[in-house]
Amino acid sequence: MNIKRIFGALLTLLGVIGLIYAATLFVNKSGGHNTKALITYGIIGFIFFSSGISLIRSTNDQS
């Protein structure tokens, strides 16, 4: 198996986890403004997710 595809899948998984965590922070925002953490996790999750998908798409299969 190609190491780039494994790394891309790992980045994608970390991105999904970051986006889900940002979404739970957004939903559970009870009075306190925790926008700094929300923006940080959202941006980092989006960057990891998009770079992982891009790495998986650009890697060619070699048999």
PQR file of N, CA, C, O and H, with PARSE charges and radii, in Angstrom:
ATOM      1  N   MET A   1       0.837  -1.180   0.000 -0.4000 1.5000
ATOM      2  CA  MET A   1       0.000   0.000   0.000 -0.0000 2.0000
ATOM      3  C   MET A   1       0.878   1.237   0.000  0.5500 1.7000
ATOM      4  O   MET A   1       1.972   1.242   0.564 -0.5500 1.4000
ATOM      5  N   ASN A   2       0.392   2.258  -0.626 -0.4000 1.5000
ATOM      6  CA  ASN A   2       1.177   3.475  -0.775 -0.0000 2.0000
ATOM      7  C   ASN A   2       1.144   4.292   0.516  0.5500 1.7000
ATOM      8  O   ASN A   2       0.084   4.479   1.113 -0.5500 1.4000
ATOM      9  H   ASN A   2      -0.497   2.254  -1.084  0.4000 1.0000
ATOM     10  N   ILE A   3       2.299   4.771   0.935 -0.4000 1.5000
ATOM     11  CA  ILE A   3       2.415   5.516   2.192 -0.0000 2.0000
ATOM     12  C   ILE A   3       1.722   6.870   2.105  0.5500 1.7000
ATOM     13  O   ILE A   3       1.231   7.381   3.111 -0.5500 1.4000
ATOM     14  H   ILE A   3       3.160   4.619   0.450  0.4000 1.0000
ATOM     15  N   LYS A   4       1.680   7.463   0.894 -0.4000 1.5000
ATOM     16  CA  LYS A   4       0.999   8.747   0.741 -0.0000 2.0000
ATOM     17  C   LYS A   4      -0.503   8.606   0.958  0.5500 1.7000
ATOM     18  O   LYS A   4      -1.140   9.496   1.523 -0.5500 1.4000
ATOM     19  H   LYS A   4       2.079   7.049   0.077  0.4000 1.0000
ATOM     20  N   ARG A   5      -1.065   7.492   0.510 -0.4000 1.5000
ATOM     21  CA  ARG A   5      -2.503   7.272   0.716 -0.0000 2.0000
ATOM     22  C   ARG A   5      -2.817   7.059   2.195  0.5500 1.7000
ATOM     23  O   ARG A   5      -3.849   7.516   2.685 -0.5500 1.4000
ATOM     24  H   ARG A   5      -0.548   6.769   0.052  0.4000 1.0000
ATOM     25  N   ILE A   6      -1.944   6.379   2.890 -0.4000 1.5000
ATOM     26  CA  ILE A   6      -2.151   6.175   4.333 -0.0000 2.0000
ATOM     27  C   ILE A   6      -2.076   7.507   5.065  0.5500 1.7000
ATOM     28  O   ILE A   6      -2.897   7.786   5.938 -0.5500 1.4000
ATOM     29  H   ILE A   6      -1.105   6.008   2.491  0.4000 1.0000
ATOM     30  N   PHE A   7      -1.095   8.328   4.711 -0.4000 1.5000
ATOM     31  CA  PHE A   7      -0.952   9.639   5.332 -0.0000 2.0000
ATOM     32  C   PHE A   7      -2.134  10.539   4.979  0.5500 1.7000
ATOM     33  O   PHE A   7      -2.607  11.301   5.823 -0.5500 1.4000
ATOM     34  H   PHE A   7      -0.427   8.101   4.002  0.4000 1.0000
ATOM     35  N   GLY A   8      -2.609  10.455   3.749 -0.4000 1.5000
ATOM     36  CA  GLY A   8      -3.786  11.221   3.349 -0.0000 2.0000
ATOM     37  C   GLY A   8      -5.023  10.801   4.114  0.5500 1.7000
ATOM     38  O   GLY A   8      -5.824  11.643   4.519 -0.5500 1.4000
ATOM     39  H   GLY A   8      -2.225   9.836   3.064  0.4000 1.0000
ATOM     40  N   ALA A   9      -5.184   9.497   4.315 -0.4000 1.5000
ATOM     41  CA  ALA A   9      -6.330   9.004   5.089 -0.0000 2.0000
ATOM     42  C   ALA A   9      -6.230   9.452   6.543  0.5500 1.7000
ATOM     43  O   ALA A   9      -7.240   9.793   7.158 -0.5500 1.4000
ATOM     44  H   ALA A   9      -4.533   8.812   3.987  0.4000 1.0000
ATOM     45  N   LEU A  10      -5.026   9.452   7.092 -0.4000 1.5000
ATOM     46  CA  LEU A  10      -4.827   9.914   8.466 -0.0000 2.0000
ATOM     47  C   LEU A  10      -5.154  11.398   8.605  0.5500 1.7000
ATOM     48  O   LEU A  10      -5.811  11.807   9.563 -0.5500 1.4000
ATOM     49  H   LEU A  10      -4.206   9.174   6.593  0.4000 1.0000
ATOM     50  N   LEU A  11      -4.692  12.204   7.646 -0.4000 1.5000
ATOM     51  CA  LEU A  11      -5.007  13.631   7.679 -0.0000 2.0000
ATOM     52  C   LEU A  11      -6.508  13.874   7.541  0.5500 1.7000
ATOM     53  O   LEU A  11      -7.069  14.738   8.215 -0.5500 1.4000
ATOM     54  H   LEU A  11      -4.158  11.872   6.868  0.4000 1.0000
ATOM     55  N   THR A  12      -7.143  13.115   6.674 -0.4000 1.5000
ATOM     56  CA  THR A  12      -8.582  13.255   6.498 -0.0000 2.0000
ATOM     57  C   THR A  12      -9.321  12.900   7.780  0.5500 1.7000
ATOM     58  O   THR A  12     -10.255  13.600   8.170 -0.5500 1.4000
ATOM     59  H   THR A  12      -6.687  12.413   6.127  0.4000 1.0000
ATOM     60  N   LEU A  13      -8.919  11.837   8.428 -0.4000 1.5000
ATOM     61  CA  LEU A  13      -9.546  11.431   9.683 -0.0000 2.0000
ATOM     62  C   LEU A  13      -9.348  12.482  10.772  0.5500 1.7000
ATOM     63  O   LEU A  13     -10.281  12.787  11.514 -0.5500 1.4000
ATOM     64  H   LEU A  13      -8.160  11.268   8.112  0.4000 1.0000
ATOM     65  N   LEU A  14      -8.147  13.035  10.872 -0.4000 1.5000
ATOM     66  CA  LEU A  14      -7.896  14.090  11.858 -0.0000 2.0000
ATOM     67  C   LEU A  14      -8.714  15.336  11.544  0.5500 1.7000
ATOM     68  O   LEU A  14      -9.191  16.013  12.455 -0.5500 1.4000
ATOM     69  H   LEU A  14      -7.389  12.788  10.269  0.4000 1.0000
ATOM     70  N   GLY A  15      -8.879  15.639  10.268 -0.4000 1.5000
ATOM     71  CA  GLY A  15      -9.694  16.780   9.877 -0.0000 2.0000
ATOM     72  C   GLY A  15     -11.147  16.596  10.237  0.5500 1.7000
ATOM     73  O   GLY A  15     -11.794  17.531  10.708 -0.5500 1.4000
ATOM     74  H   GLY A  15      -8.492  15.090   9.528  0.4000 1.0000
ATOM     75  N   VAL A  16     -11.671  15.401  10.023 -0.4000 1.5000
ATOM     76  CA  VAL A  16     -13.066  15.119  10.379 -0.0000 2.0000
ATOM     77  C   VAL A  16     -13.247  15.228  11.888  0.5500 1.7000
ATOM     78  O   VAL A  16     -14.245  15.777  12.353 -0.5500 1.4000
ATOM     79  H   VAL A  16     -11.145  14.642   9.640  0.4000 1.0000
ATOM     80  N   ILE A  17     -12.308  14.718  12.643 -0.4000 1.5000
ATOM     81  CA  ILE A  17     -12.389  14.810  14.105 -0.0000 2.0000
ATOM     82  C   ILE A  17     -12.362  16.271  14.550  0.5500 1.7000
ATOM     83  O   ILE A  17     -13.125  16.661  15.434 -0.5500 1.4000
ATOM     84  H   ILE A  17     -11.497  14.272  12.265  0.4000 1.0000
ATOM     85  N   GLY A  18     -11.494  17.081  13.946 -0.4000 1.5000
ATOM     86  CA  GLY A  18     -11.434  18.499  14.285 -0.0000 2.0000
ATOM     87  C   GLY A  18     -12.706  19.240  13.937  0.5500 1.7000
ATOM     88  O   GLY A  18     -13.154  20.093  14.702 -0.5500 1.4000
ATOM     89  H   GLY A  18     -10.875  16.764  13.228  0.4000 1.0000
ATOM     90  N   LEU A  19     -13.300  18.924  12.783 -0.4000 1.5000
ATOM     91  CA  LEU A  19     -14.545  19.575  12.389 -0.0000 2.0000
ATOM     92  C   LEU A  19     -15.709  19.153  13.285  0.5500 1.7000
ATOM     93  O   LEU A  19     -16.563  19.973  13.621 -0.5500 1.4000
ATOM     94  H   LEU A  19     -12.935  18.230  12.161  0.4000 1.0000
ATOM     95  N   ILE A  20     -15.744  17.892  13.668 -0.4000 1.5000
ATOM     96  CA  ILE A  20     -16.801  17.431  14.574 -0.0000 2.0000
ATOM     97  C   ILE A  20     -16.651  18.088  15.948  0.5500 1.7000
ATOM     98  O   ILE A  20     -17.644  18.458  16.574 -0.5500 1.4000
ATOM     99  H   ILE A  20     -15.050  17.225  13.396  0.4000 1.0000
ATOM    100  N   TYR A  21     -15.417  18.229  16.411 -0.4000 1.5000
ATOM    101  CA  TYR A  21     -15.198  18.875  17.707 -0.0000 2.0000
ATOM    102  C   TYR A  21     -15.598  20.349  17.660  0.5500 1.7000
ATOM    103  O   TYR A  21     -16.175  20.873  18.613 -0.5500 1.4000
ATOM    104  H   TYR A  21     -14.610  17.928  15.902  0.4000 1.0000
ATOM    105  N   ALA A  22     -15.286  21.011  16.542 -0.4000 1.5000
ATOM    106  CA  ALA A  22     -15.700  22.413  16.399 -0.0000 2.0000
ATOM    107  C   ALA A  22     -17.217  22.524  16.358  0.5500 1.7000
ATOM    108  O   ALA A  22     -17.785  23.471  16.902 -0.5500 1.4000
ATOM    109  H   ALA A  22     -14.817  20.585  15.769  0.4000 1.0000
ATOM    110  N   ALA A  23     -17.872  21.570  15.721 -0.4000 1.5000
ATOM    111  CA  ALA A  23     -19.336  21.591  15.668 -0.0000 2.0000
ATOM    112  C   ALA A  23     -19.939  21.371  17.052  0.5500 1.7000
ATOM    113  O   ALA A  23     -20.932  22.012  17.396 -0.5500 1.4000
ATOM    114  H   ALA A  23     -17.411  20.800  15.280  0.4000 1.0000
ATOM    115  N   THR A  24     -19.361  20.482  17.847 -0.4000 1.5000
ATOM    116  CA  THR A  24     -19.884  20.275  19.200 -0.0000 2.0000
ATOM    117  C   THR A  24     -19.638  21.493  20.085  0.5500 1.7000
ATOM    118  O   THR A  24     -20.460  21.807  20.947 -0.5500 1.4000
ATOM    119  H   THR A  24     -18.554  19.962  17.567  0.4000 1.0000
ATOM    120  N   LEU A  25     -18.510  22.185  19.880 -0.4000 1.5000
ATOM    121  CA  LEU A  25     -18.290  23.430  20.620 -0.0000 2.0000
ATOM    122  C   LEU A  25     -19.321  24.478  20.231  0.5500 1.7000
ATOM    123  O   LEU A  25     -19.791  25.237  21.078 -0.5500 1.4000
ATOM    124  H   LEU A  25     -17.843  21.930  19.180  0.4000 1.0000
ATOM    125  N   PHE A  26     -19.668  24.521  18.962 -0.4000 1.5000
ATOM    126  CA  PHE A  26     -20.655  25.488  18.493 -0.0000 2.0000
ATOM    127  C   PHE A  26     -22.041  25.199  19.063  0.5500 1.7000
ATOM    128  O   PHE A  26     -22.759  26.116  19.461 -0.5500 1.4000
ATOM    129  H   PHE A  26     -19.286  23.904  18.274  0.4000 1.0000
ATOM    130  N   VAL A  27     -22.406  23.940  19.099 -0.4000 1.5000
ATOM    131  CA  VAL A  27     -23.737  23.564  19.581 -0.0000 2.0000
ATOM    132  C   VAL A  27     -23.830  23.729  21.093  0.5500 1.7000
ATOM    133  O   VAL A  27     -24.859  24.181  21.596 -0.5500 1.4000
ATOM    134  H   VAL A  27     -21.823  23.195  18.776  0.4000 1.0000
ATOM    135  N   ASN A  28     -22.799  23.378  21.815 -0.4000 1.5000
ATOM    136  CA  ASN A  28     -22.831  23.407  23.283 -0.0000 2.0000
ATOM    137  C   ASN A  28     -22.355  24.731  23.862  0.5500 1.7000
ATOM    138  O   ASN A  28     -21.930  24.780  25.016 -0.5500 1.4000
ATOM    139  H   ASN A  28     -21.963  23.010  21.407  0.4000 1.0000
ATOM    140  N   LYS A  29     -22.418  25.782  23.097 -0.4000 1.5000
ATOM    141  CA  LYS A  29     -21.976  27.091  23.573 -0.0000 2.0000
ATOM    142  C   LYS A  29     -23.043  27.652  24.503  0.5500 1.7000
ATOM    143  O   LYS A  29     -23.981  28.309  24.051 -0.5500 1.4000
ATOM    144  H   LYS A  29     -22.763  25.742  22.159  0.4000 1.0000
ATOM    145  N   SER A  30     -22.903  27.397  25.795 -0.4000 1.5000
ATOM    146  CA  SER A  30     -23.931  27.788  26.768 -0.0000 2.0000
ATOM    147  C   SER A  30     -23.539  29.104  27.436  0.5500 1.7000
ATOM    148  O   SER A  30     -22.956  29.105  28.521 -0.5500 1.4000
ATOM    149  H   SER A  30     -22.141  26.864  26.162  0.4000 1.0000
ATOM    150  N   GLY A  31     -23.857  30.209  26.793 -0.4000 1.5000
ATOM    151  CA  GLY A  31     -23.614  31.513  27.396 -0.0000 2.0000
ATOM    152  C   GLY A  31     -22.193  32.015  27.222  0.5500 1.7000
ATOM    153  O   GLY A  31     -21.994  33.170  26.846 -0.5500 1.4000
ATOM    154  H   GLY A  31     -24.331  30.208  25.912  0.4000 1.0000
ATOM    155  N   GLY A  32     -21.202  31.178  27.485 -0.4000 1.5000
ATOM    156  CA  GLY A  32     -19.813  31.601  27.372 -0.0000 2.0000
ATOM    157  C   GLY A  32     -19.366  31.667  25.927  0.5500 1.7000
ATOM    158  O   GLY A  32     -19.693  30.797  25.120 -0.5500 1.4000
ATOM    159  H   GLY A  32     -21.364  30.239  27.790  0.4000 1.0000
ATOM    160  N   HIS A  33     -18.626  32.692  25.615 -0.4000 1.5000
ATOM    161  CA  HIS A  33     -18.142  32.848  24.255 -0.0000 2.0000
ATOM    162  C   HIS A  33     -16.767  32.201  24.126  0.5500 1.7000
ATOM    163  O   HIS A  33     -15.765  32.741  24.594 -0.5500 1.4000
ATOM    164  H   HIS A  33     -18.360  33.399  26.271  0.4000 1.0000
ATOM    165  N   ASN A  34     -16.739  31.062  23.497 -0.4000 1.5000
ATOM    166  CA  ASN A  34     -15.498  30.333  23.280 -0.0000 2.0000
ATOM    167  C   ASN A  34     -15.179  30.336  21.786  0.5500 1.7000
ATOM    168  O   ASN A  34     -14.887  29.297  21.194 -0.5500 1.4000
ATOM    169  H   ASN A  34     -17.554  30.623  23.117  0.4000 1.0000
ATOM    170  N   THR A  35     -15.243  31.516  21.198 -0.4000 1.5000
ATOM    171  CA  THR A  35     -15.088  31.618  19.748 -0.0000 2.0000
ATOM    172  C   THR A  35     -13.657  31.353  19.304  0.5500 1.7000
ATOM    173  O   THR A  35     -13.436  30.885  18.187 -0.5500 1.4000
ATOM    174  H   THR A  35     -15.480  32.360  21.678  0.4000 1.0000
ATOM    175  N   LYS A  36     -12.694  31.640  20.149 -0.4000 1.5000
ATOM    176  CA  LYS A  36     -11.299  31.420  19.781 -0.0000 2.0000
ATOM    177  C   LYS A  36     -11.028  29.937  19.544  0.5500 1.7000
ATOM    178  O   LYS A  36     -10.404  29.577  18.546 -0.5500 1.4000
ATOM    179  H   LYS A  36     -12.873  32.020  21.057  0.4000 1.0000
ATOM    180  N   ALA A  37     -11.482  29.087  20.436 -0.4000 1.5000
ATOM    181  CA  ALA A  37     -11.311  27.641  20.270 -0.0000 2.0000
ATOM    182  C   ALA A  37     -12.136  27.129  19.099  0.5500 1.7000
ATOM    183  O   ALA A  37     -11.693  26.259  18.350 -0.5500 1.4000
ATOM    184  H   ALA A  37     -11.989  29.380  21.246  0.4000 1.0000
ATOM    185  N   LEU A  38     -13.334  27.671  18.947 -0.4000 1.5000
ATOM    186  CA  LEU A  38     -14.207  27.263  17.845 -0.0000 2.0000
ATOM    187  C   LEU A  38     -13.568  27.559  16.497  0.5500 1.7000
ATOM    188  O   LEU A  38     -13.561  26.700  15.615 -0.5500 1.4000
ATOM    189  H   LEU A  38     -13.694  28.378  19.556  0.4000 1.0000
ATOM    190  N   ILE A  39     -13.039  28.747  16.328 -0.4000 1.5000
ATOM    191  CA  ILE A  39     -12.385  29.130  15.071 -0.0000 2.0000
ATOM    192  C   ILE A  39     -11.110  28.333  14.866  0.5500 1.7000
ATOM    193  O   ILE A  39     -10.826  27.904  13.748 -0.5500 1.4000
ATOM    194  H   ILE A  39     -13.046  29.445  17.045  0.4000 1.0000
ATOM    195  N   THR A  40     -10.341  28.126  15.918 -0.4000 1.5000
ATOM    196  CA  THR A  40      -9.083  27.386  15.800 -0.0000 2.0000
ATOM    197  C   THR A  40      -9.310  25.948  15.365  0.5500 1.7000
ATOM    198  O   THR A  40      -8.680  25.475  14.419 -0.5500 1.4000
ATOM    199  H   THR A  40     -10.572  28.474  16.827  0.4000 1.0000
ATOM    200  N   TYR A  41     -10.205  25.253  16.052 -0.4000 1.5000
ATOM    201  CA  TYR A  41     -10.466  23.859  15.691 -0.0000 2.0000
ATOM    202  C   TYR A  41     -11.134  23.743  14.331  0.5500 1.7000
ATOM    203  O   TYR A  41     -10.875  22.792  13.594 -0.5500 1.4000
ATOM    204  H   TYR A  41     -10.716  25.637  16.820  0.4000 1.0000
ATOM    205  N   GLY A  42     -11.983  24.691  13.991 -0.4000 1.5000
ATOM    206  CA  GLY A  42     -12.629  24.670  12.692 -0.0000 2.0000
ATOM    207  C   GLY A  42     -11.659  24.861  11.546  0.5500 1.7000
ATOM    208  O   GLY A  42     -11.733  24.147  10.546 -0.5500 1.4000
ATOM    209  H   GLY A  42     -12.194  25.464  14.590  0.4000 1.0000
ATOM    210  N   ILE A  43     -10.745  25.820  11.677 -0.4000 1.5000
ATOM    211  CA  ILE A  43      -9.775  26.088  10.616 -0.0000 2.0000
ATOM    212  C   ILE A  43      -8.778  24.946  10.488  0.5500 1.7000
ATOM    213  O   ILE A  43      -8.479  24.505   9.379 -0.5500 1.4000
ATOM    214  H   ILE A  43     -10.686  26.400  12.489  0.4000 1.0000
ATOM    215  N   ILE A  44      -8.266  24.468  11.605 -0.4000 1.5000
ATOM    216  CA  ILE A  44      -7.300  23.363  11.550 -0.0000 2.0000
ATOM    217  C   ILE A  44      -7.954  22.094  11.015  0.5500 1.7000
ATOM    218  O   ILE A  44      -7.341  21.361  10.240 -0.5500 1.4000
ATOM    219  H   ILE A  44      -8.509  24.826  12.507  0.4000 1.0000
ATOM    220  N   GLY A  45      -9.191  21.830  11.421 -0.4000 1.5000
ATOM    221  CA  GLY A  45      -9.911  20.675  10.902 -0.0000 2.0000
ATOM    222  C   GLY A  45     -10.134  20.777   9.407  0.5500 1.7000
ATOM    223  O   GLY A  45      -9.973  19.792   8.686 -0.5500 1.4000
ATOM    224  H   GLY A  45      -9.689  22.426  12.051  0.4000 1.0000
ATOM    225  N   PHE A  46     -10.506  21.970   8.928 -0.4000 1.5000
ATOM    226  CA  PHE A  46     -10.717  22.153   7.499 -0.0000 2.0000
ATOM    227  C   PHE A  46      -9.428  21.999   6.708  0.5500 1.7000
ATOM    228  O   PHE A  46      -9.434  21.407   5.628 -0.5500 1.4000
ATOM    229  H   PHE A  46     -10.637  22.770   9.513  0.4000 1.0000
ATOM    230  N   ILE A  47      -8.329  22.520   7.226 -0.4000 1.5000
ATOM    231  CA  ILE A  47      -7.034  22.400   6.539 -0.0000 2.0000
ATOM    232  C   ILE A  47      -6.605  20.938   6.461  0.5500 1.7000
ATOM    233  O   ILE A  47      -6.177  20.474   5.405 -0.5500 1.4000
ATOM    234  H   ILE A  47      -8.324  23.001   8.103  0.4000 1.0000
ATOM    235  N   PHE A  48      -6.717  20.208   7.573 -0.4000 1.5000
ATOM    236  CA  PHE A  48      -6.345  18.794   7.565 -0.0000 2.0000
ATOM    237  C   PHE A  48      -7.235  17.998   6.628  0.5500 1.7000
ATOM    238  O   PHE A  48      -6.750  17.153   5.874 -0.5500 1.4000
ATOM    239  H   PHE A  48      -7.065  20.585   8.432  0.4000 1.0000
ATOM    240  N   PHE A  49      -8.542  18.264   6.671 -0.4000 1.5000
ATOM    241  CA  PHE A  49      -9.477  17.528   5.828 -0.0000 2.0000
ATOM    242  C   PHE A  49      -9.197  17.780   4.348  0.5500 1.7000
ATOM    243  O   PHE A  49      -9.134  16.836   3.560 -0.5500 1.4000
ATOM    244  H   PHE A  49      -8.936  18.950   7.283  0.4000 1.0000
ATOM    245  N   SER A  50      -9.030  19.029   3.969 -0.4000 1.5000
ATOM    246  CA  SER A  50      -8.813  19.336   2.554 -0.0000 2.0000
ATOM    247  C   SER A  50      -7.457  18.844   2.062  0.5500 1.7000
ATOM    248  O   SER A  50      -7.353  18.382   0.926 -0.5500 1.4000
ATOM    249  H   SER A  50      -9.081  19.796   4.609  0.4000 1.0000
ATOM    250  N   SER A  51      -6.425  18.930   2.881 -0.4000 1.5000
ATOM    251  CA  SER A  51      -5.117  18.438   2.446 -0.0000 2.0000
ATOM    252  C   SER A  51      -5.096  16.916   2.366  0.5500 1.7000
ATOM    253  O   SER A  51      -4.428  16.359   1.495 -0.5500 1.4000
ATOM    254  H   SER A  51      -6.510  19.306   3.804  0.4000 1.0000
ATOM    255  N   GLY A  52      -5.805  16.241   3.247 -0.4000 1.5000
ATOM    256  CA  GLY A  52      -5.882  14.786   3.184 -0.0000 2.0000
ATOM    257  C   GLY A  52      -6.616  14.309   1.951  0.5500 1.7000
ATOM    258  O   GLY A  52      -6.167  13.373   1.289 -0.5500 1.4000
ATOM    259  H   GLY A  52      -6.348  16.693   3.954  0.4000 1.0000
ATOM    260  N   ILE A  53      -7.745  14.938   1.626 -0.4000 1.5000
ATOM    261  CA  ILE A  53      -8.488  14.577   0.425 -0.0000 2.0000
ATOM    262  C   ILE A  53      -7.659  14.866  -0.817  0.5500 1.7000
ATOM    263  O   ILE A  53      -7.642  14.066  -1.752 -0.5500 1.4000
ATOM    264  H   ILE A  53      -8.110  15.698   2.164  0.4000 1.0000
ATOM    265  N   SER A  54      -6.978  15.997  -0.833 -0.4000 1.5000
ATOM    266  CA  SER A  54      -6.134  16.344  -1.978 -0.0000 2.0000
ATOM    267  C   SER A  54      -4.993  15.350  -2.154  0.5500 1.7000
ATOM    268  O   SER A  54      -4.652  14.991  -3.282 -0.5500 1.4000
ATOM    269  H   SER A  54      -6.992  16.647  -0.073  0.4000 1.0000
ATOM    270  N   LEU A  55      -4.408  14.908  -1.066 -0.4000 1.5000
ATOM    271  CA  LEU A  55      -3.311  13.942  -1.145 -0.0000 2.0000
ATOM    272  C   LEU A  55      -3.807  12.584  -1.644  0.5500 1.7000
ATOM    273  O   LEU A  55      -3.114  11.920  -2.415 -0.5500 1.4000
ATOM    274  H   LEU A  55      -4.684  15.200  -0.150  0.4000 1.0000
ATOM    275  N   ILE A  56      -4.974  12.175  -1.221 -0.4000 1.5000
ATOM    276  CA  ILE A  56      -5.534  10.903  -1.684 -0.0000 2.0000
ATOM    277  C   ILE A  56      -5.870  10.981  -3.174  0.5500 1.7000
ATOM    278  O   ILE A  56      -5.609  10.037  -3.920 -0.5500 1.4000
ATOM    279  H   ILE A  56      -5.537  12.715  -0.595  0.4000 1.0000
ATOM    280  N   ARG A  57      -6.446  12.101  -3.607 -0.4000 1.5000
ATOM    281  CA  ARG A  57      -6.827  12.236  -5.014 -0.0000 2.0000
ATOM    282  C   ARG A  57      -5.627  12.306  -5.947  0.5500 1.7000
ATOM    283  O   ARG A  57      -5.673  11.773  -7.056 -0.5500 1.4000
ATOM    284  H   ARG A  57      -6.658  12.868  -3.002  0.4000 1.0000
ATOM    285  N   SER A  58      -4.552  12.960  -5.510 -0.4000 1.5000
ATOM    286  CA  SER A  58      -3.406  13.175  -6.406 -0.0000 2.0000
ATOM    287  C   SER A  58      -2.455  11.978  -6.476  0.5500 1.7000
ATOM    288  O   SER A  58      -1.606  11.922  -7.365 -0.5500 1.4000
ATOM    289  H   SER A  58      -4.514  13.393  -4.609  0.4000 1.0000
ATOM    290  N   THR A  59      -2.582  11.038  -5.567 -0.4000 1.5000
ATOM    291  CA  THR A  59      -1.697   9.877  -5.549 -0.0000 2.0000
ATOM    292  C   THR A  59      -2.213   8.834  -6.531  0.5500 1.7000
ATOM    293  O   THR A  59      -3.374   8.429  -6.466 -0.5500 1.4000
ATOM    294  H   THR A  59      -3.272  11.084  -4.845  0.4000 1.0000
ATOM    295  N   ASN A  60      -1.352   8.405  -7.434 -0.4000 1.5000
ATOM    296  CA  ASN A  60      -1.716   7.393  -8.425 -0.0000 2.0000
ATOM    297  C   ASN A  60      -1.459   5.994  -7.871  0.5500 1.7000
ATOM    298  O   ASN A  60      -0.513   5.775  -7.115 -0.5500 1.4000
ATOM    299  H   ASN A  60      -0.409   8.733  -7.488  0.4000 1.0000
ATOM    300  N   ASP A  61      -2.313   5.059  -8.260 -0.4000 1.5000
ATOM    301  CA  ASP A  61      -2.116   3.663  -7.891 -0.0000 2.0000
ATOM    302  C   ASP A  61      -1.063   3.043  -8.794  0.5500 1.7000
ATOM    303  O   ASP A  61      -1.107   3.210 -10.013 -0.5500 1.4000
ATOM    304  H   ASP A  61      -3.081   5.237  -8.874  0.4000 1.0000
ATOM    305  N   GLN A  62      -0.124   2.333  -8.200 -0.4000 1.5000
ATOM    306  CA  GLN A  62       0.910   1.638  -8.967 -0.0000 2.0000
ATOM    307  C   GLN A  62       0.876   0.183  -8.578  0.5500 1.7000
ATOM    308  O   GLN A  62       0.955  -0.165  -7.400 -0.5500 1.4000
ATOM    309  H   GLN A  62      -0.089   2.198  -7.210  0.4000 1.0000
ATOM    310  N   SER A  63       0.755  -0.670  -9.585 -0.4000 1.5000
ATOM    311  CA  SER A  63       0.712  -2.116  -9.312 -0.0000 2.0000
ATOM    312  C   SER A  63       1.973  -2.783  -9.763  0.5500 1.7000
ATOM    313  O   SER A  63       2.117  -3.997  -9.615 -0.5500 1.4000
ATOM    314  H   SER A  63       0.691  -0.388 -10.542  0.4000 1.0000
TER
END
